[in-house]
């Protein structure tokens, strides 16, 4: 290549990464001091966190029982518009229990997006079941329901017991677990229709979507049961922690019983009537959650403002787009995303290097589950959509404080 053309090519390869760096800096103007590293999503404590935590310490109620656990469950259920919320140790525990409570058994197959966090697949494995990976689309970054319908038509057969089975493996198709990726709600109604047609349980992986709404209802209200996460990088944090949401009172009662070691209430005796799980959320974590929940509406407003500023700014940058909420829902914009145009895949790692070198934390989407060694053998549909998204998607700084 002649030297002049080589220089042009080199300039082109650095133009987009530098444009992304400058655009993020312009949007978060004033939030990056010299030499300061801007994290992806750091927790924001500006309310009653310290007084509530101090009360736990002063009274000694720091562990598995206490008033803040009860209060957090009631307030969370009210915010999400569900009958019952059960606070647990983390989002993975919430997913695991959601699967067990809805009848997922050993050697069942559970449909889920290949584009998800590892916890979704791990929770299925804890049940002795097998993940069955399906594709994602760019509007919500979640399950491609049209491709799912075609896939089920190809592989599923109803048997005399009323359940659907994978005709290629002979295993029961027990559940579908769509995930609201980065807080963007997936299109749940057509998935619910497919689940009814094939007698498959719909379980929402709502770990990232506290504060997101689907057709006017909070996520977690369409599936029979759903799971939330309150990890330190979520919109609301309890340090660690998660929750199970359901509108089925009996399912809620069972969830509370099993996650508290299946202990039968008694003044002093320790009697457990089945194999339970020590998945309880400690009171000290729930205290943090209560304080955070009081501020959640403000957090969501600030995150929406940041997303709007990103959307306007990236509209001016060729070759890259900001991922906005789908038309049928309202996103919490947990982690803001940009996606490169097709044909720009080579820019992804250049942008990751340029932004992180500039003190602005960015990261790619997760590795597809079917590419991980422990899940490479699992059944999978065509995953070309998810594979394309992974090559082009980046998360950018999204903290409430920005």
Secondary structure by P-SEA (a helix, b strand, c coil): ccaaaaaaaaaaaaaaaaaaaaaaaaaaccccccccccccbbbbbccaaaaaaaaaaaacccccccaaaaaaaaaaaaaaccccccccccaaaaaaaaaaaacccccbbbbbbccccaaaaaaaaaacbbbbbbcccccccccaaaaaaaaaaaccccccccccccccccccccbbbbbcccccccccaaaaaaaaaabbbbbbcccccccccccccccccccccbbbbbccccccccccccccccccaaaaaaaaaaaaccccccccccccccccccccccaaaaaaaaaaaaaaaaaaaaaaaaaaaaaaaaccccccccccccccccccccbbbbbbccccccaaaaaaaaaaaacbbbbcccccccccccccccccccaaaaaaaaaccccccccccc
